[in-house]
């Protein structure tokens, strides 16, 4: 513990660690509920139907790219306006975003319904399940507005509560409907309601913002910033969703279900450390708006992510059989040799994700070309080399490791130049 404190240069009033613990605790509760959902579905549905659910969730991850873009963009500008004491602009941003994205969400729902036959054919999934998922589209665009405001204001307790509500809704309703005999369809309904209910509850958390006056803002600045955020998060999301969909396309149902279970266990590393990235982002954005040095925040955040990732990966190396049998059951024991390597590659991804958000928070965008290049490498390697799940995993691991090294070098070089110039890199 003393070594960790020394590495982090810990102080009792350290807001990154304090807020990180708050949001980490909330997200771990939410993640625990979310993974209970996955593990329960893996047992109740069996490998074949769970493989279908895994493909649906991977599709949802792509739908969540706009979600993360909106939350990240809103958070960035809320933090900026907060730092500059322009909180009246936040109300204008809040209401404008709600009105516009409601319209976009309805249009998106219609487009999703039109594309449903093609999606169901490619993923080999019943069209009705895909069409049902379309209901989620408007709320994927509305919920992140509220969460972005909470994140930008650094109200991490309220944000954490909302994340827990999402996970518990999916767990309770999904389990109930599956046990009542609705099967896969019941799980999908639970997922849909897990976005609708948190959206309604988050409006209550933001009721204090309704009483403030509105002040117009320059919207072009927001749109301009949102484009690189969109590309970045689309690229990052592709890294942990495209592989599941390609495996579902190339392999049989049982193998696809096993890979989906393997991916879920590996992603625990990412989702367990995600709170650190979420806390770091508005803090660095606020410091950047105030022209304050912020590299020390990045170093501390990287150390925290590394500690969390190492703990989970080590557990997978030491007791893989216990982990798989406890969480998924005997039917999935074949994946025990793969979960630790998967956790290791997701550790590299988690560190890359943190570095990407850091660069966005200080208005850097050229790193996007690095991410897109590795997207192409990932997809090409799986398309060309998919004889076995081990082969897919090997090439995925090499891709993640090289990507992290490249993004880290980019960030260190940019920070060194910023320090030498004593200016913020734009």
URNORJO-V177794 format. One record per residue. RES is the residue in one letter. SS is DSSP state (a for helix, b for strand, c for the rest). OMEGA is omega in radians with two decimals (999 if undefined). Layout:
RES;SS;OMEGA
RES;SS;OMEGA
This chain:
X;c;3.14
X;a;3.12
X;a;3.14
X;a;3.12
X;a;-3.13
X;a;3.13
X;a;-3.09
X;a;-3.06
X;c;-2.97
X;c;3.00
X;c;-3.06
X;c;-3.11
X;c;-3.13
X;c;-3.04
X;a;3.13
X;a;-3.12
X;a;3.14
X;a;-3.14
X;a;3.09
X;a;3.12
X;a;3.13
X;a;-3.10
X;a;3.11
X;a;3.13
X;a;3.14
X;a;-3.12
X;a;3.10
X;a;3.05
X;a;3.11
X;a;3.14
X;a;3.11
X;a;3.11
X;a;-3.13
X;a;-3.13
X;a;2.98
X;a;3.08
X;a;-3.11
X;a;-3.09
X;a;3.09
X;a;3.13
X;a;3.11
X;a;-3.14
X;a;-3.04
X;a;-3.08
X;a;-3.08
X;a;-3.06
X;a;-3.06
X;a;-3.13
X;a;3.10
X;a;3.04
X;a;3.08
X;a;3.11
X;a;3.11
X;a;3.11
X;a;3.10
X;a;3.13
X;a;3.09
X;a;3.04
X;a;3.11
X;a;3.11
X;a;3.10
X;a;3.07
X;a;-3.12
X;a;3.06
X;a;3.06
X;a;3.10
X;a;-3.09
X;a;3.09
X;a;-3.11
X;a;-3.12
X;a;-3.13
X;a;-3.13
X;a;3.12
X;a;3.14
X;a;-3.13
X;a;-3.06
X;a;3.04
X;a;3.11
X;a;3.13
X;a;3.14
X;a;3.10
X;a;-3.14
X;a;-3.11
X;c;3.12
X;c;3.13
X;c;-3.02
X;c;3.09
X;a;3.10
X;a;-3.12
X;a;3.13
X;a;3.11
X;a;3.13
X;a;-3.11
X;a;-3.08
X;a;3.14
X;a;-3.14
X;a;3.14
X;a;-3.10
X;a;-3.06
X;a;-3.06
X;a;3.01
X;a;3.11
X;a;3.13
X;a;-3.13
X;a;3.11
X;a;3.08
X;a;3.13
X;a;3.10
X;a;-3.13
X;a;3.13
X;a;3.14
X;a;3.11
X;a;3.13
X;a;-3.10
X;a;-3.04
X;a;-3.13
X;a;-3.14
X;a;-3.14
X;a;-3.12
X;a;3.13
X;a;-3.11
X;a;-3.09
X;a;3.14
X;c;-3.10
X;c;3.09
X;c;-3.06
X;a;-3.11
X;a;3.12
X;a;3.11
X;a;-3.14
X;a;3.11
X;a;-3.12
X;a;-3.10
X;a;-3.14
X;a;-3.05
X;a;-2.96
X;a;-3.14
X;a;-3.09
X;a;3.02
X;a;3.13
X;a;-3.07
X;a;-3.11
X;a;-3.11
X;a;3.07
X;a;-3.13
X;a;3.14
X;a;3.10
X;a;3.09
X;a;3.13
X;a;-3.14
X;a;-3.14
X;a;3.07
X;c;-3.09
X;c;3.04
X;c;-2.98
X;a;3.06
X;a;3.13
X;a;3.11
X;a;3.12
X;a;3.11
X;a;-3.13
X;a;3.10
X;a;3.12
X;a;3.11
X;a;3.12
X;a;-3.07
X;a;-3.11
X;a;3.09
X;a;3.14
X;a;-3.11
X;a;-3.03
X;a;-3.08
X;a;3.13
X;a;3.13
X;a;-3.10
X;a;-3.09
X;a;3.10
X;a;3.13
X;a;3.11
X;a;3.06
X;a;-3.13
X;a;3.08
X;a;-3.10
X;a;-3.12
X;a;3.10
X;a;3.10
X;a;3.14
X;a;3.10
X;a;3.09
X;a;3.12
X;a;-3.14
X;a;-3.11
X;a;3.14
X;a;3.03
X;a;-3.12
X;a;-3.09
X;a;3.07
X;a;3.11
X;a;-3.13
X;a;-3.13
X;a;3.14
X;a;3.06
X;a;3.10
X;a;-3.13
X;a;-3.09
X;c;-3.05
X;a;3.13
X;a;-3.10
X;a;-3.08
X;a;-3.02
X;a;-3.09
X;c;3.10
X;c;3.10
X;c;3.06
X;c;-3.07
X;c;3.11
X;c;3.10
X;c;-3.02
X;a;-3.12
X;a;3.14
X;a;-3.13
X;a;3.13
X;a;-3.14
X;a;-3.14
X;a;-3.05
X;a;-3.12
X;a;3.09
X;a;3.07
X;a;3.12
X;a;-3.12
X;a;-3.12
X;a;-3.07
X;a;3.04
X;a;3.13
X;a;-3.11
X;a;3.14
X;a;3.13
X;a;-3.10
X;a;-3.12
X;c;3.07
X;c;-3.13
X;a;-3.10
X;a;-3.14
X;a;-3.13
X;a;3.11
X;a;3.08
X;a;3.10
X;a;-3.12
X;a;-3.01
X;a;-3.03
X;c;3.09
X;c;-3.03
X;a;-3.12
X;a;3.13
X;a;3.11
X;a;3.11
X;a;3.10
X;a;3.12
X;a;3.11
X;a;3.10
X;a;3.10
X;a;-3.13
X;a;3.12
X;a;3.12
X;a;3.12
X;a;-3.10
X;a;3.05
X;a;3.11
X;a;-3.10
X;a;-3.07
X;a;3.09
X;a;-3.10
X;a;-3.07
X;a;-3.14
X;a;-3.13
X;a;3.10
X;a;-3.12
X;a;3.11
X;a;-3.10
X;a;-2.98
X;a;-3.11
X;a;3.12
X;a;3.13
X;a;3.13
X;a;3.12
X;a;3.12
X;a;3.12
X;a;3.10
X;a;3.13
X;c;3.13
X;c;3.12
X;c;3.09
X;c;-3.04
X;c;-3.10
X;a;-3.14
X;a;3.09
X;a;3.12
X;a;-3.11
X;a;-3.12
X;a;3.13
X;a;3.10
X;a;3.12
X;a;3.14
X;a;3.12
X;a;3.14
X;a;3.14
X;a;3.14
X;a;-3.10
X;a;-3.13
X;a;3.14
X;a;-3.11
X;a;-3.13
X;a;3.12
X;a;3.09
X;a;3.13
X;a;3.11
X;a;-3.03
X;a;-3.04
X;c;-3.09
X;a;-3.12
X;a;-3.14
X;a;-3.12
X;a;-3.08
X;a;-3.10
X;a;-3.14
X;a;-3.01
X;a;-3.09
X;c;3.14
X;c;-3.04
X;a;-3.11
X;a;-3.05
X;a;-3.07
X;a;3.13
X;a;-3.08
X;a;-3.03
X;a;-3.11
X;a;-3.05
X;a;-2.97
X;a;3.12
X;a;3.05
X;a;3.12
X;a;3.11
X;a;3.13
X;a;-3.14
X;a;3.08
X;a;3.02
X;a;3.08
X;a;3.13
X;a;-3.13
X;a;3.11
X;a;3.09
X;a;3.13
X;a;3.11
X;a;3.14
X;a;3.13
X;a;3.12
X;a;3.09
X;a;-3.12
X;a;3.07
X;a;-3.09
X;a;3.10
X;c;3.01
X;c;3.00
X;c;-3.10
X;c;-3.03
X;c;3.10
X;c;-3.12
X;a;-3.13
X;a;3.10
X;a;-3.14
X;a;-3.11
X;a;3.11
X;a;-3.14
X;a;2.98
X;a;3.14
X;a;3.13
X;a;-3.13
X;a;-3.09
X;a;-3.12
X;a;-3.10
X;a;3.14
X;a;3.13
X;a;-3.09
X;a;-3.04
X;c;3.14
X;c;3.12
X;c;3.13
X;c;3.07
X;a;3.12
X;a;3.13
X;a;3.09
X;a;-3.10
X;a;-3.13
X;a;-3.13
X;a;3.09
X;a;3.13
X;a;3.11
X;a;3.14
X;a;-3.11
X;a;-3.14
X;a;3.14
X;a;3.13
X;a;3.14
X;a;-3.13
X;a;-3.11
X;a;3.14
X;a;3.11
X;a;3.12
X;a;3.10
X;a;-3.08
X;a;-3.13
X;a;3.12
X;a;3.13
X;a;3.13
X;a;3.11
X;a;3.11
X;a;3.13
X;a;3.13
X;a;-3.13
X;a;-3.13
X;a;-3.10
X;c;3.10
X;c;3.08
X;c;3.11
X;c;-3.14
X;c;999
